[in-house]
Amino acid sequence: MDAFKVRFLCARGRRTLMADIVSPEKRSQNMSAIRSKNTKPEVYLRKLLFAQGYRYRIADKSVPGHPDIFLRKYNTAIFVNGCFWHRHPDCKYAYTPKSRVEFWQKKFDDNVQRDAVVKAELLERGIKLLTVWECAIRRMQRDKIEEERALAKIIFFIKSNEKNTEIM
């Protein structure tokens, strides 16, 4: 149905009907272009760590959950989580789409459940776990002082005996 028909039907029925502005095929193509590896936030954090002298593996398949960054020397897995997909609590980027709410809620619940299983398995194996949220990366990119502060927290965690923390 084209946009004119949708507007006409909405006006006649006095209903609000939100139509997607692209075809289902185009929407599918757009969604499939969303990366799961080598995202901009991941690459940004990797470059910061590399500049500090840290060497790492990317998506190491020998580690549960295939962490975005794995520091073998420090036995530390780092996940760079998108606030939207991993449901960062109380974050403005973790909104729920208005259409197909049941579909999205199931997808989000599955992601959160999978994250919890991976976290438990990593901690059980004695692997330290650091989660860096997308909103923290965005703040780091905007503000040099915030970048230094967050990087100091990350380095402190890597060298400490803490088992699990988040950078928010």
Beta strands, then each sheet from edge to edge (+ up, - down):
strand 1: 69-71
strand 2: 76-81
strand 3: 128-133
strand 4: 164-167
sheet 1: 1+ 2- 3- 4-
end
